[in-house]
C-alpha cells in the first residue's frame, strides 16, 4: 500500500497531523501502517543514509515548497529566494529520479523523522570509509549504483554499488536556460548543508573527467547555485 496523502501531500513528521490538539502518532488502513513510513536506508560505518532520492516537499515551517514545471519558474523562484523543486526535464514521469531542489529548498526542507540534511563532514567520512586504496584518485565505486545506469563503460567493477547508497547518475540543474540539466548519465550529486567554514555545496560521484572516461567513480563538487537531488543521513 502507498503512503498516506492529504490533499496530495504526504505529511512528514509527528506533529503534522492533529486530532483536536493531540498529535497523531500513526495512521492505519485496516491493519496496514500507512503513516509514517520509514524511508529506505542503509548503514555505512558510522552513518545511516536514505537510499533513494527524496521527493518530499515539506518545509520546516509546515508549508510545502513550490513544484515548478518549466525553466522560467525555476529561475524566477530561485532568483527570488523561494524554495522550489522539480523533476528531470520538468516532467513528473521522471519521479523515479527524485526531485531536484534549489538551494533555498535544501536549506528549509523538513527531513524524515530522525534524519538530517548531510553536511560535508558526513559525506567525507562516508566516502572515506568505502574508498578502495591503490587508486589515484581513490575508487568510490561503492557509492554508485549498477553500471547499467551510467552512460560509460565501467572497466573496473570492483566494489561497484556495494555500499548500498546507490547514488543515481542523474546530474544536476543550473540557471542556464538553453541547457539547465547537466551531467545526466555521467554524474550523481546530492546537497550538503553549510557547516563550519564550508558553504552549501553539491557532492557526488562521476564517471568522467574532462574528455577522459574514467574506470571508476570519483568525488566531485559543484556550485551552490545549482539544483540537485537530496539524500538524508543520521548517526548510526
GIVEN-V617504 format. One record per pair of residues at least 24 apart in sequence whose ideal C-beta (glycine too) atoms are under 10 Angstrom apart, sorted by the first residue. I is the first residue (numbers start at 1). J is the second residue. D is the distance in Angstrom with one decimal. If there is no record, write none. Layout:
BEGIN
i->I j->J d->D
i->I j->J d->D
END
This chain:
BEGIN
i->1 j->29 d->6.2
i->1 j->30 d->9.1
i->1 j->32 d->5.2
i->1 j->33 d->8.8
i->1 j->34 d->6.0
i->1 j->37 d->9.5
i->2 j->29 d->9.9
i->2 j->34 d->7.7
i->2 j->37 d->9.0
i->3 j->27 d->9.4
i->3 j->33 d->9.3
i->3 j->34 d->5.8
i->3 j->35 d->6.0
i->3 j->36 d->8.0
i->3 j->37 d->4.8
i->4 j->28 d->9.7
i->4 j->29 d->8.3
i->4 j->33 d->9.5
i->4 j->34 d->4.5
i->4 j->35 d->3.8
i->4 j->36 d->8.3
i->4 j->37 d->8.3
i->5 j->34 d->9.3
i->5 j->35 d->9.1
i->6 j->35 d->9.3
i->7 j->64 d->9.3
i->8 j->57 d->9.6
i->8 j->64 d->9.3
i->9 j->56 d->9.3
i->9 j->57 d->6.5
i->9 j->58 d->7.4
i->9 j->64 d->5.6
i->10 j->34 d->9.6
i->10 j->35 d->7.4
i->10 j->36 d->8.8
i->10 j->37 d->8.5
i->10 j->55 d->8.8
i->10 j->56 d->7.5
i->10 j->57 d->8.6
i->10 j->58 d->7.9
i->11 j->35 d->6.6
i->11 j->36 d->7.7
i->11 j->58 d->7.4
i->11 j->62 d->9.5
i->11 j->110 d->9.8
i->12 j->36 d->7.5
i->12 j->39 d->10.0
i->12 j->54 d->10.0
i->12 j->56 d->5.6
i->12 j->57 d->8.7
i->12 j->58 d->4.2
i->12 j->59 d->9.6
i->12 j->62 d->9.9
i->12 j->64 d->9.7
i->12 j->109 d->9.0
i->12 j->110 d->5.3
i->12 j->111 d->8.1
i->12 j->112 d->6.5
i->12 j->113 d->7.7
i->13 j->58 d->7.4
i->13 j->60 d->9.5
i->13 j->62 d->9.4
i->13 j->110 d->6.0
i->13 j->111 d->8.5
i->13 j->112 d->7.7
i->13 j->113 d->5.3
i->13 j->114 d->9.6
i->14 j->113 d->6.6
i->15 j->62 d->9.0
i->15 j->113 d->9.8
i->16 j->58 d->7.5
i->16 j->62 d->7.0
i->16 j->110 d->8.5
i->16 j->113 d->10.0
i->36 j->112 d->8.0
i->36 j->113 d->6.3
i->37 j->112 d->9.2
i->38 j->112 d->7.5
i->38 j->113 d->8.2
i->38 j->114 d->8.7
i->38 j->115 d->9.9
i->39 j->111 d->9.4
i->39 j->112 d->5.0
i->39 j->113 d->9.3
i->39 j->114 d->9.6
i->39 j->115 d->7.5
i->39 j->231 d->9.4
i->39 j->232 d->7.3
i->40 j->164 d->9.4
i->40 j->166 d->9.3
i->41 j->112 d->8.9
i->41 j->114 d->9.6
i->41 j->115 d->8.4
i->41 j->164 d->9.0
i->41 j->231 d->9.8
i->41 j->232 d->8.8
i->41 j->233 d->9.3
i->41 j->234 d->8.4
i->41 j->236 d->9.8
i->42 j->163 d->7.0
i->42 j->164 d->3.7
i->42 j->165 d->6.2
i->42 j->166 d->8.1
i->42 j->236 d->10.0
i->43 j->163 d->9.8
i->43 j->164 d->8.5
i->43 j->234 d->9.6
i->43 j->236 d->4.8
i->44 j->125 d->9.3
i->44 j->126 d->5.4
i->44 j->127 d->9.3
i->44 j->129 d->6.1
i->44 j->130 d->6.4
i->44 j->142 d->8.4
i->44 j->143 d->8.8
i->44 j->163 d->5.2
i->44 j->164 d->7.3
i->44 j->165 d->6.5
i->44 j->233 d->9.4
i->44 j->236 d->8.1
i->45 j->125 d->7.1
i->45 j->126 d->6.7
i->45 j->128 d->8.7
i->45 j->129 d->3.9
i->45 j->130 d->7.8
i->45 j->163 d->9.3
i->45 j->236 d->7.4
i->46 j->122 d->9.2
i->46 j->125 d->6.6
i->46 j->126 d->8.3
i->46 j->129 d->7.7
i->46 j->235 d->6.6
i->46 j->236 d->5.4
i->47 j->118 d->8.3
i->47 j->122 d->6.0
i->47 j->123 d->9.2
i->47 j->125 d->7.0
i->47 j->126 d->5.5
i->47 j->129 d->8.3
i->47 j->165 d->9.9
i->47 j->233 d->5.3
i->47 j->234 d->7.2
i->47 j->235 d->6.6
i->47 j->236 d->5.7
i->48 j->114 d->8.8
i->48 j->115 d->8.1
i->48 j->232 d->9.3
i->48 j->233 d->6.9
i->48 j->234 d->5.2
i->48 j->235 d->7.4
i->48 j->236 d->4.9
i->49 j->115 d->8.7
i->49 j->118 d->7.9
i->49 j->122 d->8.6
i->49 j->123 d->9.7
i->49 j->126 d->7.2
i->49 j->143 d->9.9
i->49 j->163 d->8.7
i->49 j->164 d->8.4
i->49 j->165 d->5.7
i->49 j->166 d->9.5
i->49 j->167 d->9.7
i->49 j->190 d->9.4
i->49 j->231 d->5.8
i->49 j->232 d->7.2
i->49 j->233 d->5.1
i->49 j->234 d->8.3
i->49 j->236 d->9.5
i->50 j->111 d->8.8
i->50 j->112 d->6.9
i->50 j->115 d->6.6
i->50 j->118 d->9.9
i->50 j->165 d->9.2
i->50 j->190 d->9.8
i->50 j->230 d->8.7
i->50 j->231 d->5.1
i->50 j->232 d->4.8
i->50 j->233 d->7.6
i->50 j->234 d->9.2
i->51 j->145 d->9.6
i->51 j->163 d->9.5
i->51 j->164 d->6.2
i->51 j->165 d->6.3
i->51 j->166 d->5.4
i->51 j->167 d->9.3
i->51 j->231 d->7.8
i->52 j->96 d->8.8
i->52 j->97 d->9.7
i->52 j->98 d->6.7
i->52 j->166 d->7.6
i->52 j->168 d->8.6
i->52 j->229 d->9.3
i->52 j->231 d->8.0
i->53 j->95 d->9.5
i->53 j->96 d->8.6
i->53 j->97 d->6.2
i->53 j->98 d->2.3
i->53 j->99 d->7.2
i->53 j->100 d->8.9
i->53 j->101 d->9.8
i->53 j->166 d->9.5
i->53 j->167 d->8.7
i->53 j->168 d->6.4
i->53 j->170 d->7.4
i->53 j->188 d->9.0
i->53 j->189 d->10.0
i->53 j->190 d->7.9
i->53 j->228 d->9.3
i->53 j->229 d->4.0
i->53 j->230 d->6.8
i->53 j->231 d->6.8
i->54 j->85 d->8.8
i->54 j->98 d->5.7
i->54 j->99 d->6.3
i->54 j->101 d->7.7
i->54 j->106 d->9.8
i->54 j->109 d->7.6
i->54 j->111 d->8.6
i->54 j->112 d->8.4
i->54 j->115 d->9.9
i->54 j->117 d->9.8
i->54 j->190 d->9.2
i->54 j->191 d->9.6
i->54 j->229 d->6.9
i->54 j->230 d->4.4
i->54 j->231 d->6.9
i->54 j->232 d->7.0
i->55 j->85 d->8.5
i->55 j->87 d->8.7
i->55 j->92 d->9.8
i->55 j->95 d->6.2
i->55 j->96 d->9.4
i->55 j->97 d->9.5
i->55 j->98 d->5.7
i->55 j->99 d->5.3
i->55 j->229 d->9.5
i->55 j->230 d->9.5
i->56 j->85 d->8.9
i->56 j->98 d->9.5
i->56 j->99 d->7.8
i->56 j->101 d->9.4
i->56 j->105 d->9.8
i->56 j->109 d->6.5
i->56 j->110 d->7.1
i->56 j->111 d->8.1
i->56 j->112 d->7.4
i->56 j->230 d->8.2
i->56 j->232 d->9.0
i->57 j->83 d->9.0
i->57 j->84 d->9.5
i->57 j->85 d->6.5
i->57 j->99 d->7.6
i->57 j->101 d->9.4
i->57 j->105 d->8.4
i->57 j->109 d->8.2
i->57 j->110 d->9.3
i->58 j->108 d->9.6
i->58 j->109 d->7.0
i->58 j->110 d->4.4
i->58 j->111 d->9.2
i->58 j->112 d->9.6
i->59 j->83 d->6.2
i->59 j->104 d->9.7
i->59 j->105 d->7.9
i->59 j->107 d->9.7
i->59 j->108 d->4.8
i->59 j->109 d->6.4
i->59 j->110 d->6.1
i->60 j->107 d->9.2
i->60 j->108 d->5.6
i->60 j->109 d->7.3
i->60 j->110 d->5.0
i->60 j->111 d->9.1
i->61 j->108 d->7.3
i->61 j->110 d->8.7
i->62 j->110 d->8.2
i->63 j->108 d->9.1
i->63 j->110 d->9.8
i->64 j->110 d->9.8
i->65 j->99 d->9.0
i->65 j->101 d->7.8
i->65 j->102 d->8.8
i->65 j->104 d->8.4
i->65 j->105 d->5.0
i->65 j->108 d->7.4
i->65 j->109 d->7.3
i->65 j->110 d->9.9
i->66 j->102 d->9.5
i->66 j->105 d->8.5
i->67 j->92 d->8.4
i->67 j->99 d->7.6
i->67 j->105 d->10.0
i->68 j->100 d->9.9
i->68 j->102 d->9.2
i->70 j->180 d->9.9
i->71 j->173 d->8.8
i->71 j->175 d->8.8
i->71 j->176 d->9.0
i->71 j->177 d->5.4
i->71 j->178 d->9.3
i->71 j->179 d->9.8
i->71 j->180 d->5.3
i->71 j->181 d->9.5
i->72 j->177 d->8.0
i->74 j->100 d->8.6
i->74 j->102 d->7.1
i->74 j->173 d->7.2
i->74 j->174 d->10.0
i->74 j->175 d->7.8
i->74 j->177 d->9.5
i->74 j->180 d->7.0
i->74 j->227 d->7.1
i->75 j->102 d->9.6
i->75 j->175 d->5.6
i->75 j->176 d->9.3
i->75 j->177 d->7.2
i->75 j->180 d->8.4
i->77 j->102 d->6.9
i->77 j->104 d->8.0
i->77 j->105 d->9.0
i->78 j->102 d->4.7
i->78 j->103 d->7.5
i->78 j->104 d->7.2
i->78 j->105 d->9.3
i->78 j->173 d->9.8
i->78 j->175 d->6.4
i->78 j->225 d->8.0
i->78 j->226 d->9.9
i->78 j->227 d->7.6
i->79 j->175 d->7.8
i->80 j->104 d->9.0
i->81 j->107 d->9.9
i->82 j->108 d->10.0
i->83 j->107 d->7.6
i->83 j->108 d->5.1
i->83 j->109 d->7.6
i->84 j->227 d->8.4
i->85 j->109 d->8.7
i->85 j->227 d->7.6
i->85 j->229 d->9.6
i->85 j->230 d->8.9
i->86 j->173 d->7.6
i->86 j->180 d->9.3
i->86 j->181 d->10.0
i->86 j->227 d->7.4
i->88 j->170 d->6.2
i->88 j->171 d->8.4
i->88 j->173 d->8.5
i->88 j->181 d->6.5
i->88 j->184 d->7.3
i->88 j->229 d->9.4
i->89 j->173 d->9.9
i->89 j->180 d->9.3
i->89 j->181 d->6.7
i->89 j->184 d->9.2
i->90 j->173 d->9.6
i->90 j->180 d->8.9
i->90 j->181 d->9.2
i->94 j->170 d->8.5
i->96 j->168 d->8.7
i->96 j->170 d->9.4
i->97 j->168 d->6.2
i->97 j->169 d->9.7
i->97 j->170 d->4.4
i->97 j->171 d->9.3
i->97 j->184 d->8.8
i->97 j->188 d->9.8
i->97 j->229 d->7.1
i->98 j->168 d->7.7
i->98 j->170 d->7.4
i->98 j->190 d->9.5
i->98 j->228 d->9.5
i->98 j->229 d->4.5
i->98 j->230 d->7.3
i->98 j->231 d->8.8
i->99 j->227 d->9.0
i->99 j->228 d->9.6
i->99 j->229 d->6.9
i->99 j->230 d->7.5
i->100 j->170 d->8.2
i->100 j->171 d->8.9
i->100 j->172 d->7.1
i->100 j->173 d->5.0
i->100 j->180 d->9.2
i->100 j->181 d->8.3
i->100 j->189 d->9.3
i->100 j->191 d->9.9
i->100 j->226 d->8.7
i->100 j->227 d->4.3
i->100 j->228 d->6.1
i->100 j->229 d->6.1
i->100 j->230 d->8.8
i->101 j->173 d->9.6
i->101 j->190 d->9.8
i->101 j->191 d->6.6
i->101 j->226 d->9.9
i->101 j->227 d->6.0
i->101 j->228 d->6.6
i->101 j->229 d->7.4
i->101 j->230 d->5.5
i->102 j->173 d->8.5
i->102 j->175 d->9.1
i->102 j->191 d->9.7
i->102 j->224 d->9.9
i->102 j->225 d->8.8
i->102 j->226 d->8.4
i->102 j->227 d->4.8
i->102 j->228 d->8.8
i->103 j->191 d->7.8
i->103 j->193 d->9.7
i->103 j->199 d->9.9
i->103 j->200 d->5.7
i->103 j->201 d->9.7
i->103 j->202 d->9.8
i->103 j->223 d->9.6
i->103 j->224 d->5.5
i->103 j->225 d->7.0
i->103 j->226 d->8.0
i->103 j->227 d->7.7
i->103 j->228 d->9.0
i->104 j->200 d->9.9
i->105 j->191 d->9.0
i->105 j->227 d->8.1
i->105 j->230 d->8.4
i->106 j->190 d->9.5
i->106 j->191 d->4.4
i->106 j->192 d->8.9
i->106 j->193 d->6.8
i->106 j->200 d->6.7
i->106 j->202 d->9.7
i->106 j->224 d->9.0
i->106 j->227 d->8.7
i->106 j->228 d->7.7
i->106 j->230 d->6.3
i->107 j->191 d->9.0
i->107 j->193 d->6.9
i->107 j->194 d->8.4
i->107 j->200 d->7.0
i->109 j->191 d->9.1
i->109 j->193 d->9.8
i->109 j->230 d->7.0
i->109 j->232 d->8.9
i->111 j->230 d->8.9
i->111 j->231 d->9.9
i->111 j->232 d->4.7
i->111 j->233 d->8.8
i->111 j->234 d->8.6
i->112 j->232 d->5.9
i->112 j->234 d->8.9
i->113 j->234 d->9.7
i->114 j->232 d->9.0
i->114 j->234 d->5.3
i->114 j->235 d->9.6
i->115 j->231 d->9.0
i->115 j->232 d->3.7
i->115 j->233 d->6.4
i->115 j->234 d->4.8
i->116 j->193 d->8.3
i->116 j->232 d->6.5
i->116 j->233 d->6.3
i->116 j->234 d->6.4
i->116 j->235 d->9.1
i->117 j->190 d->9.5
i->117 j->191 d->6.8
i->117 j->192 d->7.6
i->117 j->193 d->4.6
i->117 j->194 d->10.0
i->117 j->195 d->9.9
i->117 j->200 d->9.4
i->117 j->230 d->7.2
i->117 j->231 d->8.9
i->117 j->232 d->6.4
i->117 j->233 d->7.9
i->118 j->190 d->7.2
i->118 j->191 d->7.7
i->118 j->192 d->5.2
i->118 j->193 d->7.0
i->118 j->195 d->9.3
i->118 j->203 d->8.4
i->118 j->230 d->8.8
i->118 j->231 d->6.9
i->118 j->232 d->7.1
i->118 j->233 d->4.4
i->118 j->234 d->9.6
i->119 j->192 d->5.6
i->119 j->193 d->5.4
i->119 j->194 d->7.5
i->119 j->195 d->3.7
i->119 j->196 d->8.1
i->119 j->198 d->7.1
i->119 j->200 d->9.6
i->119 j->233 d->8.7
i->120 j->192 d->4.8
i->120 j->193 d->8.5
i->120 j->194 d->8.7
i->120 j->195 d->6.4
i->120 j->196 d->8.5
i->120 j->197 d->9.7
i->120 j->198 d->4.7
i->120 j->199 d->9.1
i->120 j->200 d->9.5
i->120 j->201 d->7.0
i->120 j->203 d->6.9
i->120 j->221 d->8.9
i->121 j->192 d->8.7
i->121 j->195 d->6.5
i->121 j->196 d->8.0
i->121 j->198 d->8.1
i->122 j->192 d->7.3
i->122 j->193 d->9.4
i->122 j->195 d->8.9
i->122 j->203 d->9.7
i->122 j->231 d->9.9
i->122 j->232 d->9.9
i->122 j->233 d->5.0
i->122 j->234 d->9.3
i->122 j->235 d->9.1
i->123 j->190 d->7.8
i->123 j->192 d->5.6
i->123 j->201 d->9.6
i->123 j->203 d->4.9
i->123 j->204 d->8.9
i->123 j->219 d->8.3
i->123 j->221 d->9.9
i->123 j->231 d->9.6
i->123 j->233 d->8.4
i->124 j->192 d->9.3
i->124 j->198 d->9.9
i->124 j->203 d->8.4
i->124 j->219 d->8.7
i->126 j->163 d->8.1
i->126 j->165 d->7.7
i->126 j->203 d->9.9
i->126 j->233 d->7.9
i->127 j->163 d->9.3
i->127 j->165 d->9.4
i->127 j->203 d->8.2
i->127 j->204 d->9.8
i->127 j->205 d->8.5
i->127 j->217 d->9.7
i->127 j->219 d->6.0
i->128 j->219 d->9.9
i->129 j->163 d->8.4
i->130 j->159 d->7.5
i->130 j->162 d->7.6
i->130 j->163 d->4.9
i->130 j->164 d->9.9
i->130 j->165 d->8.2
i->131 j->159 d->9.4
i->131 j->219 d->8.9
i->132 j->156 d->9.2
i->132 j->158 d->6.5
i->132 j->159 d->5.8
i->132 j->162 d->9.9
i->132 j->216 d->8.2
i->135 j->214 d->9.9
i->135 j->215 d->9.4
i->135 j->216 d->6.4
i->135 j->218 d->9.3
i->137 j->209 d->9.1
i->137 j->214 d->8.8
i->137 j->216 d->8.2
i->137 j->217 d->9.9
i->137 j->218 d->5.6
i->137 j->219 d->7.5
i->138 j->216 d->8.4
i->138 j->217 d->9.7
i->138 j->218 d->8.1
i->138 j->219 d->8.1
i->139 j->214 d->9.6
i->139 j->215 d->8.8
i->139 j->216 d->4.4
i->139 j->217 d->7.3
i->139 j->218 d->8.4
i->140 j->165 d->10.0
i->140 j->167 d->9.3
i->140 j->204 d->9.4
i->140 j->205 d->5.4
i->140 j->206 d->9.3
i->140 j->216 d->6.9
i->140 j->217 d->4.5
i->140 j->218 d->6.2
i->140 j->219 d->6.0
i->140 j->220 d->10.0
i->141 j->205 d->8.5
i->141 j->215 d->9.2
i->141 j->216 d->5.6
i->141 j->217 d->5.3
i->141 j->218 d->9.7
i->142 j->205 d->9.6
i->142 j->217 d->8.3
i->143 j->167 d->5.5
i->143 j->188 d->8.4
i->143 j->203 d->10.0
i->143 j->204 d->8.2
i->143 j->205 d->5.2
i->143 j->217 d->6.2
i->143 j->218 d->9.9
i->143 j->219 d->8.5
i->144 j->168 d->8.5
i->144 j->169 d->7.5
i->144 j->188 d->6.9
i->144 j->204 d->9.4
i->144 j->205 d->5.3
i->144 j->206 d->9.5
i->144 j->207 d->8.3
i->144 j->216 d->9.1
i->144 j->217 d->4.6
i->145 j->169 d->7.8
i->145 j->188 d->8.0
i->145 j->205 d->9.5
i->145 j->217 d->9.7
i->147 j->207 d->9.2
i->149 j->185 d->7.9
i->149 j->188 d->8.7
i->150 j->185 d->6.1
i->150 j->186 d->7.2
i->150 j->187 d->9.3
i->150 j->188 d->9.0
i->150 j->205 d->9.8
i->150 j->206 d->9.6
i->150 j->207 d->5.5
i->150 j->208 d->9.7
i->150 j->217 d->8.8
i->151 j->183 d->9.7
i->151 j->184 d->7.9
i->151 j->185 d->3.3
i->151 j->186 d->5.8
i->151 j->207 d->7.6
i->151 j->208 d->8.8
i->151 j->213 d->9.6
i->152 j->185 d->7.8
i->152 j->186 d->6.8
i->152 j->206 d->9.6
i->152 j->207 d->4.5
i->152 j->208 d->6.6
i->152 j->213 d->5.1
i->152 j->214 d->8.1
i->152 j->215 d->8.8
i->153 j->207 d->9.0
i->153 j->213 d->7.3
i->153 j->215 d->8.1
i->154 j->207 d->7.4
i->154 j->213 d->9.6
i->154 j->214 d->9.3
i->154 j->215 d->6.4
i->154 j->216 d->7.7
i->154 j->217 d->8.6
i->155 j->213 d->8.6
i->155 j->214 d->8.7
i->155 j->215 d->3.5
i->155 j->216 d->8.3
i->156 j->214 d->9.4
i->156 j->215 d->4.5
i->156 j->216 d->5.8
i->157 j->215 d->8.9
i->157 j->216 d->9.4
i->158 j->215 d->9.6
i->158 j->216 d->8.4
i->159 j->216 d->9.3
i->159 j->217 d->9.8
i->160 j->216 d->8.8
i->160 j->217 d->8.1
i->161 j->217 d->9.6
i->165 j->190 d->9.5
i->165 j->205 d->9.3
i->165 j->231 d->7.8
i->166 j->231 d->9.7
i->167 j->203 d->9.8
i->167 j->204 d->6.2
i->167 j->205 d->5.6
i->167 j->217 d->8.2
i->167 j->229 d->8.6
i->167 j->231 d->7.9
i->168 j->204 d->9.8
i->168 j->205 d->9.9
i->168 j->229 d->7.4
i->169 j->204 d->8.8
i->169 j->205 d->7.9
i->169 j->206 d->8.0
i->169 j->207 d->7.1
i->169 j->217 d->9.0
i->170 j->204 d->9.9
i->170 j->228 d->9.2
i->170 j->229 d->6.4
i->171 j->204 d->9.1
i->171 j->206 d->9.4
i->171 j->222 d->9.8
i->171 j->226 d->9.5
i->171 j->228 d->8.5
i->171 j->229 d->9.1
i->172 j->202 d->6.2
i->172 j->204 d->8.3
i->172 j->220 d->9.9
i->172 j->222 d->6.2
i->172 j->223 d->9.1
i->172 j->226 d->4.7
i->172 j->227 d->6.5
i->172 j->228 d->4.7
i->172 j->229 d->8.1
i->173 j->226 d->6.3
i->173 j->227 d->4.1
i->173 j->228 d->7.5
i->173 j->229 d->9.9
i->174 j->222 d->8.6
i->174 j->223 d->7.5
i->174 j->225 d->7.0
i->174 j->226 d->5.1
i->174 j->227 d->7.5
i->174 j->228 d->9.9
i->175 j->223 d->9.6
i->175 j->225 d->6.2
i->175 j->226 d->8.2
i->175 j->227 d->8.6
i->176 j->225 d->10.0
i->176 j->226 d->9.9
i->180 j->226 d->9.6
i->180 j->227 d->8.2
i->181 j->227 d->9.4
i->182 j->222 d->8.8
i->182 j->226 d->8.0
i->183 j->207 d->9.6
i->183 j->208 d->8.2
i->183 j->220 d->8.8
i->183 j->222 d->8.9
i->186 j->213 d->9.3
i->187 j->217 d->9.0
i->187 j->218 d->9.1
i->187 j->220 d->6.2
i->187 j->222 d->8.7
i->188 j->217 d->8.4
i->188 j->220 d->9.3
i->188 j->228 d->9.3
i->188 j->229 d->7.7
i->189 j->220 d->7.5
i->189 j->221 d->9.0
i->189 j->222 d->6.3
i->189 j->226 d->7.6
i->189 j->227 d->9.5
i->189 j->228 d->4.5
i->189 j->229 d->6.6
i->189 j->230 d->9.5
i->190 j->228 d->6.3
i->190 j->229 d->5.9
i->190 j->230 d->5.9
i->190 j->231 d->4.8
i->190 j->232 d->9.3
i->190 j->233 d->9.6
i->191 j->222 d->10.0
i->191 j->224 d->8.6
i->191 j->226 d->9.0
i->191 j->227 d->9.0
i->191 j->228 d->5.2
i->191 j->229 d->7.9
i->191 j->230 d->5.2
i->191 j->231 d->8.4
i->192 j->221 d->9.1
i->192 j->224 d->9.6
i->192 j->228 d->9.7
i->192 j->230 d->9.8
i->192 j->231 d->9.8
i->192 j->233 d->9.5
i->194 j->224 d->8.5
i->199 j->223 d->9.8
i->199 j->224 d->5.8
i->200 j->224 d->4.4
i->200 j->225 d->9.6
i->200 j->226 d->10.0
i->201 j->226 d->9.1
i->201 j->228 d->9.5
i->202 j->226 d->5.8
i->202 j->227 d->9.2
i->202 j->228 d->4.9
i->202 j->229 d->9.4
i->203 j->228 d->9.3
i->204 j->228 d->8.1
i->204 j->229 d->9.0
END
